[in-house]
């Protein structure tokens, strides 16, 4: 059935919180179109507290009857509308029944929403006055239209299905992400979860996700469904290293039942000392974070306190230690994203105290007229003083102070993967491409391990769908995980499991060589989603590659790479296939490609440092841009603050100029 929406223009378009659905006409179709317009304009006016818009639609004798309160006349009702206190927030006309007799009309079975979640049935009475339909009365009843009841489990006879999800290796219950649909494709949520999951910015983020318009719930190893009799399909997923399972089952009318689902690992890189994490999650509370962490087979989830203009988030969850629900294998730690709209965004992990200001400058991080002091470097110094680790969020955007902070050793790592395609030159954000920019810094001698995080702010983003794997030496805990990042023992991924070695040395190591030596390298990619190619990179150049035209799930690449000067080596895998796990609507991203990249193995040839005049010249230009910004555009409380920032930025310029002078 096709559903058309009607409006009177701006009033409807601005009613952004309103969800309106129309039914097809069965009688008096010409009048019904006009009546629908009145109802839709009335509902949009109520939703936007637009008293004049609503007043123009009411007859002089209008009455509003609600079981939430006494009947109100026209004046009292309009006062409630103008103050935003009228209860109706949404209407659904799919089930509406129209009766039109002359200049009188009655519309029954309007489905309305009051108090955000409560559904009620509405009846509207209208009269035609001087050729225009006007509302005479709106009446509410607690009974919703019979045709709408089937979408509410509480109004059906339900059976209980006990579900157990276990690991194939040991039979132990494990958390996962679950989707259950009936024969018509309608989603049924497990007990304790919602069928309708909000997908707006900061709207009830956590516990559930929506991926490619399909709703999933994070569930423990033992959970329960309440379903009416019928045929259902269940899909279970758990992170990168388990094979998803899809199974059908039947619910009988006269008995409860149970269902056991077994998930099998195809990879166990944890057994080799690799522990996965997400560096960058917002708005999720630590308890919900633990559900998502376990359900996505992550070991570390970093929730970040921050500030958005006057809005402060997750500060109440900060303890300076792993959250209370953390276990030895699953750690949630609340850190901080310290943010300025031009200077940059930095992630502070493992801090014991929050570093203030959380954000500053103008909107959206700061407030109108806000000052642009301190520099990001000051925040990094404060985090380091606490033993924290600092990584650049969604590298390299914003790019303002990055060249300064990297030159001065303020950043321990960079989030090379976050949104979209990190290999693409077509960056949605106003910044250079992530991977190519990272290569410039590596070429100039800066040791910058790769990290990754989702920047989760919506229920359309899956925690850990962009993740970093960290090799931990010895016993795993949060400090050891951060130490692994500092040592450069990482790879980042959206699906592939990537390993790499050079002359038998590990990711993050430094290998000594002489001019003319040949370095033996080996890379391997394993993934349940095939990669199109596996490559070895030396100093930003692809020096060996293997294609995958037949869609193999495992690729191996070995090569001999001659070296003439100090350089770095890494492995990367890529496929253009888009994964829908990172839908980030505020920036226009709908997914991420299949991709992975290791941190480098550094090669020191004849004891010389890594240098690239071409890259140093570009990075110097970025540092000079920062200095010009501080001198000409930044807002400061005092000349001393401006002078301090300019001096800092000029010290970074000298680092790059020294590289250029050495190369000459």
C-alpha positions, 0 to 999 in steps of 0.5 A: 500500500502506497502511503502519501504524506501531506503538509502545508509546507514549512510547518510540517518540514520543521516538525522533525520529531513527528512521524506521520503515516497515511492510509489509503482512502475508502470513501469520499476520497476528495474530502479525505485528502483535505481532512488528512491535511488538517490532521497532519498540520494539527499534529505538526503544530502540536509537535513544534509548539506552534500555537498560531498554526494549531489555532487556525485549524480549530473551530470556535467550540473545539474540545480536547478529551484526554484520559490523562486529564480533564477535557479542555476547551479551545483557549486552555488547549491552545495555551497547552500547545504554546507551552509544549504541554499538549500530549500528542507527539506523533500520529499514524493514519494507516489504520484510520477510518473515515466517515464523511456526511455533508459538512461533518466528518469523523475519523476514528482509529488514529494511532497517537503517541503520548508521553513519548512511548504510550500508544493511544487511539484518537478520534477526530471530529471535524466540520466544514466552515466556509469551505474549510475543514476545522477540528471540533474535537479530539478524543483519546481512548486507551484502546488502540485500533484492532488492526494495529494490535498485532505489532504489540507482543503484549496483546498476543498469546506468547510462548517462551523460548529459552536461548543458549548461545555457546562457544563450539570449543568449550561449550561455555555460554558467550555473549553475541549480537542477535537478530530474530525476524518472523516470516514477514520480516518483522523484528522481535526483540529479546526480553529486556530490549526494544523493538524500535531502536532510536538512531539519532545522535546521542539517542539512547545509545547502547545495548542495541544497534541498527545495521543496514536497517536491521535491528540487533540486540546484544545478549548474554549467553543465556537469554529469552524470547517471548514470541507468538506461534509461528516461523522465525529466523535467528541470526547470531554474530560475534565480532570478526573471529566467529562464523555467523550462524543463521537458523530457523525455528518454529514456535508451537501454540501449546508449549514453550521451547528452548534453542541452542546455538553454537558459534565457532571460531575461525581465528584465535589470534588471542591465543598468540597474545593479540587483544582487540579494542576500540579506542573511541566510543561516546555516550554509552554507559559502562554497563552497556559498553560491557554488553557490546564489548562481549557481544563483539568479542572485544577485550578493551572498550574506551568510552570517552568523556567530552563536551559539546558546547554546553553539553557534557557527556560521560564525565559521571562515568569517569573513575580513573580506572577500569569500570566496576563491571570489567573483568580480567578479559573484558575491560571498559575504561572511561577516558577523554576526548579533548577537542578543539574545532580547528586545533584538533581532537586527541584521545587520552587513554589510561588517565587517572584524572580528567584533563580540563578543559574538555573542549574549548574554542567556538562551536561546536566543541566550544561556545560562541566567542570561546577562546582558542587557548590552550594548544592541544600540546598542553592537553597531551602533556597533562595526560602524559604526566598521569602516565596516559597515552595520547592518540589522534582521533579520526586522524588527520581531521582536524589537521590544524595542530597535528604537524606541530604535535607530532614534530614535538612528540606529543602524540603516541599513536594515531587513529588511522581507521575511523570512518569511511575509506582511509585509503581514499583521496576523496575524503568527506572530511576537510582533511588530507587522506588518512593512510597517505598522511600517516605515511608522510610522518613515518617517512620523516622519522616519527614512530607512530603506531596505528590505532583505530576506533569507531567514534560511536555516537549512534546506534547505527555504529557497531562497537569494534567494527573498526578496531585495533589489535594489540600484541601484549607481552605477558599477562593481559591487563589495561596498562599492558594493552597501552604499553603494546600500543606504545611499542607499536605492536598493533594492526588495525582492521575492519575485518581481516586478521593481518600478520607481518614479519621482516627478517623474523622481527615483529611488528613494532620492532626496529631492524638494523641493516646496511645499504643494499641488504635485502629484507625478507618479509612475510604477510598473511591476511585471513578474513571471513570476508575476502580481501581483493588484495594483500600488499607490502609497503616500504616507505609509502611505496607498494613493493609487493602485492597479491590479488585475490580474483577467486575470493580466497579467505586466506592470502599469503605474500612473501617477498625480498625487499632491498633497502638503500636508506632507513625506511619502514615496512608494513602490510595492508589488505583491502577490498572495496566491498562496503560493510554497513557497520559504520553508518555515521550520518552527521558526516555522510558516511554509510559504511567502511570498506574491508581493510586492514593495516599493520603498524610498521617494522622500522629499518635503520640502515647504517644507523641513519634516521629516516628522512624524506625532504618531499614529505618534510616540506609538506609537513612544514607547510602545515606547521606554518599554517598553524603559526599563521592561524595563531597569529591572525585568527586565534582568539586569546584572553591575553597577548601572552597566550597568543605569543606562547602558542606562536612560540610552540608552533614555531618550534615545530617548524624548526624540526621540519626545517632541520630535516630539509637542511640536513637533506640539502 
